[in-house]
Amino acid sequence: MNSTTKSKEFEQHYSGTLSDYVTAIAWSPQGKTLAATSAAGEVVLWNDGELTTLQTGNGKSVDCLAFSPDGKFLAVGGQDGQVKIWRDTELIATLENAPAWVDKLAWNYTSNQLAFSLGRYVQVWDADTHEIVVTLNFDNSSVLGIDWRIDGQYLAISGYKGVKIWHSQSWDEEPYSLDMTTVSLAMAWSPDGKFLASGNMDRSVTVLEWNNPDPWVMRGFPGKIRQLAWSEAMTKVGGAPILASSSVEGIVIWEKLEDDSLGWEARVLTNHVGVINAIAFAPKSFLLASAAADGWLCLWNKAKEVSQIITGVSAGFSSLAWHPQGKLLAAGGEQGELLVWSKVLRGQGFGRS
């Protein structure tokens, strides 16, 4: 792309480094703080250009992190089987789970309950009581995905043979099963809670509309589905969010059609030449970001065409995260780079989108 043809949307705001591959990054819900973890075991907080180290590297990878919805708690998990929870910068709990490797965790949106993976099981821990609420047996395989619905009522867990969905008010009841003959590699509820999407090993995407027993199955991808992302914004035609799915170096965008029987319409986005490691929509918009092993971070205007290509890592990008207001975009690199870009504010008359 000729960079002179279009004005920049985002410009570099901060550049720092961790000592190894950046495994995960996340903004606090209030947007004041960015947390990042590395394959060396580091846990750091970025706040307005200042880095605070919560944990130095111990050689054991930290692989997942999440802020609680009120921003009070930060949880991380990793190779050593420990789940650590900080309140602000104070470590308040360490849950020991060795030899299990904790690589998935997620906070409930409506309470301080943290779900995390332990092999074939998921445990739910309550930050208010400091107790394990329940241990759920996924049974079919190791857990590959965990996601709470926006209302906090349902917890979805995915892996081999599909997705199981538990009701958080009645953990003892049998979960709802979205059965498949393949492995669910990536799974996510839509922000409005109406849809659950699963990206699968057999190169398909399954979309379940809640309270509709017949899911849509979309096929025709170049490889297994590695990433999924829903938009918060809704389309005018289908009245639904857009679903982005990535497979190898390609992205497929799905938009729901007005007629349910016709399902979802696809369009393919191609620009990357390396495996895509992360995709995410900016809040309340159809601006899509994709970060890949080719060292490019692409911004796709309206999830249709590349409007900016961002570089700045020596190898590839490993992760990305949008600020809750969309004014900042953060990304991690395979060589430990931690980068933040800020939205370029236009002159009078353009306003902020």
ABEGO torsion letter per residue (X at the ends): XBAAABBBABBBABBBBBABBBABBBBBAAGABBBBBBAAGBBBBBBGGBBBBABBBAGBBBABBBBBAAGABBBBBBAAGBBBBBBEABBABBBBAOABBBABBBBBAABBBBBBBBEABBBBBBAAAGBBABBBBAGABBBABBBBBAAGABBBBBEBGEBBBBBAABAABBBBBBBBABBBABBBBBAAGABBBBBBAAGBBBBBBBGBABBBBBBGBABBBABBBBBABBBAAAGBBBBBBBBEABBBBBBBBABAAAEBBBBBBBABABBBABBBBBBGBABBBBBBAAGBBBBBBGGABBABBBBGBABBBABBBBBAAGABBBBBBAAGBBBBBBBBBBBBGAEBX
